[in-house]
Amino acid sequence: MATYSQSRKLANVLYDIRGPVLGAAQRMENEGHRIIKLNIGNTAPFGFEAPDAVLVDMIKNLPTAQGYSDARGIYSARTAVSQHYQSRGIQTIGVEDVWIGNGVSELITLSLMAFLNGGDEVLVPTPDYPLWTASVALAGGTPVHYLCDEEDGWQPDLEDLEAKITPRTKGIVIINPNNPTGAVYGKQTLERMAELARKYGLVLFSDEIYEKILYDGNEHIHTAAIAGDDVLTLTFSGLSKAYRVCGFRAGWMAITGPKRAAADFIEGINLLANMRLCPNVPAQHAIQTALGGYQSINDLILPGGRLLEQRDLAYRMLNDIPGVSTEQAHGALYLFPKLDPEAFPIENDEQFALDLLKQQKILISHGTAFNWVRPDHFRLVFLPEDKLLTEAVGRIAEFLSTYTPR
Ligand code: PLP
């Protein structure tokens, strides 16, 4: 019998947040167990709803959204994205500088595929949103991880970043606000990162999908606004999180900086955009309405807002567990708690996640799935409402009170 193997291109491509632990959880669910899922930033199952105007607009446009659109996206969506950035001080993003995608995910992979050659290195944060590491590897590049420093509120360690730049380095990935740590980067940090990109001729890939999910008065600063005209910057964002429509698959990418010098790269992006024909058309209609309408996310993140309160609840409860400590999240939907290695000498954190799942029916993501360097963290999504979140973190506490790593 012939055997059919995956391609060698996938040899270094890892995406463990949807790996064996999730498979085990799905099997348990099929057997009738109730699993509390704190593993993925998917808002809808936790009762978050999209703004009405976004839904109404998408439904209204459905009859006219039956054909393929321009491969780069419909004009109204690209205009809305360009106006979004222009209103935030980035005047150089015109309609021609915007691509719409089936979520940010598609554009991450597409842009890296268009840019990297075998052996090119890209600096990716650790911990990271692992799609970045996986997409660099899929595109034939080598992900090189720069540290984010927990002791410094998970800010990027800029000395480590610079020390890892080699003649093969082509780009730096910035995730701000950060998944999985919740860190938000200030102006000075972004200026120093842009300065390194300028000095070594690197492209900045700035993932800003959580740009509107900010707590405690934190402000979002666009990397592109700092990087200016002489650093090629790709900015990624979309509707999935701030507008609670992960399933619509609506994201975008905008390019700034020395575009003329990037003409060939841009041609490559357009080639790949043409090959996918176009992004999901009905969801593209939601973009203009979302960006232009009332920003209902504020009701969730300002004092009294559901997301803010759940974040605080999870933070308090986790820090009350002996042997667990977590930095506060200033943005996004996640906490990335540390398990004290003396209290819990874990060698395999995937096994830890599996043990927690089996014993307490709680699904979290283990830290090394985010390319974190030691098996001593996990990521928790604080999307469940108070009662469920209290139950979930309570069960994690109960589990840890007797846990001996194998
Ligand atoms: N970037 C980050 C940092 C994310 O956390 C996610 C999803 O969780 C994505 C990109 C993917 O977003 P999309 O739904 O637009 O593909």
Residues whose N, C-alpha, C, O or C-beta is under 5 A from the ligand:
A	BS01	PLP	G41 N102 G103 V104 S105 Y129 N179 D207 I209 G238 S240 C246 A250 G251
